[in-house]
Amino acid sequence: MIERIGHINIRTPLMEETLRFYERLFDLVRGPAATMADQRRNAWLYDRDGRAIIHVNMPGKDEPVPAIGTRGRMDHIAFDCRDPDAMEERLRQAGVPYLRRETRVAGLTQIVLKDPNGINLELAFGTDHALDPGRAR
């Protein structure tokens, strides 16, 4: 059974921009792509517990590269986060456009934005309230 998302993989020619975006906004730490032979074309971003949660890879030499923002069947990636006010300030300081929205679940706030590749991100704050609405304050 699935217990949690192990990692997401972003395949992009904008490797450096993508790595910097996630490092700067989410305090992730760039590290080696342990299973990959070519460390120049692959990097992993680790959380504070040392888990590689975002893998960033350059496309292969002859691999077609979709246009920025092109969507497949995946609509967005959601991250459970803490401190929406601090994140909102961080996004403002970085000049990253976003939308903050309160949800129908008391105590559950979402901030939505796009990464440099046009990938939709949902930052969810108070997800414990969504799992058990009775816990809402």
Secondary structure as the mmCIF struct_conf table of DSSP 4:
data_model
#
loop_
_struct_conf.conf_type_id
_struct_conf.id
_struct_conf.beg_label_comp_id
_struct_conf.beg_label_asym_id
_struct_conf.beg_label_seq_id
_struct_conf.end_label_comp_id
_struct_conf.end_label_asym_id
_struct_conf.end_label_seq_id
BEND BEND1 ARG A 4 ARG A 4
STRN STRN1 ILE A 8 ARG A 11
BEND BEND2 PRO A 13 PRO A 13
HELX_RH_AL_P HELX_RH_AL_P1 MET A 15 PHE A 26
STRN STRN2 VAL A 29 GLY A 31
TURN_TY1_P TURN_TY1_P1 ALA A 34 THR A 35
BEND BEND3 ALA A 37 ALA A 37
TURN_TY1_P TURN_TY1_P2 GLN A 39 ARG A 40
BEND BEND4 ARG A 41 ARG A 41
STRN STRN3 ASN A 42 TYR A 46
TURN_TY1_P TURN_TY1_P3 ARG A 48 ASP A 49
BEND BEND5 GLY A 50 GLY A 50
STRN STRN4 ALA A 52 ASN A 57
HELX_LH_PP_P HELX_LH_PP_P1 MET A 58 GLY A 60
TURN_TY1_P TURN_TY1_P4 LYS A 61 ASP A 62
HELX_LH_PP_P HELX_LH_PP_P2 PRO A 66 ALA A 67
TURN_TY1_P TURN_TY1_P5 ILE A 68 GLY A 69
BEND BEND6 ARG A 73 ARG A 73
STRN STRN5 ILE A 77 CYS A 81
BEND BEND7 ARG A 82 ARG A 82
HELX_RH_AL_P HELX_RH_AL_P2 PRO A 84 ALA A 94
TURN_TY1_P TURN_TY1_P6 GLY A 95 GLY A 95
STRN STRN6 TYR A 98 GLU A 102
BEND BEND8 ARG A 104 VAL A 105
TURN_TY1_P TURN_TY1_P7 ALA A 106 GLY A 107
STRN STRN7 THR A 109 LYS A 114
TURN_TY1_P TURN_TY1_P8 PRO A 116 ASN A 117
STRN STRN8 ASN A 120 PHE A 125
HELX_RH_AL_P HELX_RH_AL_P3 THR A 127 LEU A 131
HELX_RH_3T_P HELX_RH_3T_P1 PRO A 133 ARG A 135
#
